[in-house]
Each structure stands twice: as C-alpha cells, then as structure tokens.
C-alpha cells in the first residue's frame, strides 16, 4: 500500500484523512445503511432524518474519499459502498468496541471487588 502512494504522501496522513471522513455519527450511519447494498437517496434521507443539504454534504465527504459511489436507476439516485473493505472496517470497529466494552466491564468489576475487600 505505501508503495502505491503518490510521491510526497505519507501513509499515516492518508489514514488520518480516511478516519476523519468516517468520524461523524451521520456518516457511520450512512455507511452502515449501505452495507447491504445500494440505497436510494430518498431512503437515506428518510432513515437518517438529515436535511437534504446536510445529507448531501455527508455523502460528498464519503464520495470524495471514494468510500461510496453513486448510481442512477430509473431516474433515481442510489449510493453503494465502493468496495467490500468498507464493510470490513465497520465490522472491525464493532469488534474493537465490543472488546473495549468487555475490558471496561472487567476492570469495573475488579475495582468493585477491591473496594469490597478493603471495607
């Protein structure tokens, strides 16, 4: 991957831009909605409750990062994930959050047990 980068680009900078582009709850929600296949913009709007201009901005951020691609069918605009790796990234995030939550619960339980032992 690092060998594929144009001269002057640093992989960590490119990764940071990627994570910034998905670092908004509305964009995560949009990506998760697209995980099962193409979705019409009207449905994205209805399901997210975003104003059309706000939705357009979020879709634009994801499009510029090439995470989603637009298609037209029967005069309607649809979006879909650009590649399966986007879904893998979302799954990895869910898995990481599950691990962190479990670790936090274990730590809290240990802290509680220590407090009881001290009393």
N, C-alpha and C positions, 0 to 999 in steps of 0.2 A: 504494500500500500504506500509506504513512504517513498518508494522509488517511483511511483506513479504521479507524485505531486509535481506540479509545475515549479520551476526554479523560484526560490525565494519564499515558498510557502513552508511553514513548519507544521508538522502533523498535530502537535498539541494545540496549535491555534485553530486548525481546521476542525478538530474535535470539539473545541470550546464553542465554536460557531454553531456546530451541529446541536450541541446540548442547549445552547441559548435558544435555538429555533424551536425546540420542543419544550422549553422551560416555562410554559404558560399552561394553566389548567385547561383553558379552552382548546388549545392545540393538542394536548394529550387526549382530550375527549374526542376531538375530530379524528385523530389517528386511530383511536380505538373503535370508533364507529366505522371506519373504513377497513378494519381488519378482516371483515368477512366478504369484502368485495365492493364494487362500485356503488356509490350512494349519490342520489340526486341532490343538488344544492338546496332545493326546497326542503327536502327531508332533513338535511344537516341543519338548516335554519330552524325548522320546527322542533327538532330534538334537542338542540342546544339552547334555544331561546335567545340566541345572539341577534342583534340588529343586523340587517343586511350589510351595512358598511363595515361593521365590526367583524362579521363573518368573512367578508371579502379580504380584510386586512390579514386575518389569521391564515386564511387559505393562501394568500400571497406569500407569507413568510414560509410556509411549508412547501409551496411550489418553487420558490427561489432556491431552497435547499435541496430541491429535487427529491423530496420525500413523497410527494403526491403528484399525480398527473391528471389533467382534465381530459374528458372525452365528451363528445356530443352524440346524443341519440334522440332521434325524433324531435329535434329542436330543443331538447332539454340538456342542461349541463350537469355532468356527473364528475365525481372525483374518485380516484382509487389510489391505493398505495403504489408507489413506483417500483418497489421491489420487496420480496419476502423478508429481507433483513430488517425492515422497519418493524414488522410484527415480532421478529425475534428479539429486537431491542426492547419493545414494550413488555414482552414476556420476561426478559431478564430483569427489567425494573421491578415487575411484580414479585419475582422470586427474591430479589435482593430485599425488597421491603418486607416480605414475609420473614426472611432470616433476621433482619434487624428488629422486627417486632418481637420475634421469639426471643432473641438475645436480651431485649429490653425487659420482657416479662420475667425471664430467668433472673436477671440482675435485680429486679424489684423484689422477687420472691426471696432471693438470698439476703438482700438488705433487710427485709421484713423479719426473716428468721434470725438474723444477727441482733436486731433490736429486741426481739422477744427474749433471746438468750441473755442479753445484758440486763433486762428488767428482773 
